[in-house]
Amino acid sequence: MSVAIRLRREGAKNRPYYRIVVADSRSRREGPFIEQIGTYDPLIAGRNWEIDLEKADSWVGKGAKPSKTVGNIMKWARQGAASAES
């Protein structure tokens, strides 16, 4: 079974809101998922995402592949955590 970390679309028409989920890569976008690890709201300016990096890193360590957008969100979260520690 191939596992992907990707966005699951929620929200109303013309008002998207996404959940960052771990799902079987063969399932459809709004289909069943294994675990929710964060959120992303593209219509909010500034920091419009939240992600549990420990869970994401755990799934990547098990072989899950993040989508491009989720990979970028993980990168932003790591940069934000590094600047908060400084």
Secondary structure, 3 states (H helix, E strand, C coil): CCEEEEEEEEEECCEEEEEEEEEECCCCCCCCCCEEEEEECCCCCCCCEEECHHHHHHHHHCCCEECHHHHHHHHHHHHHHHHHHC
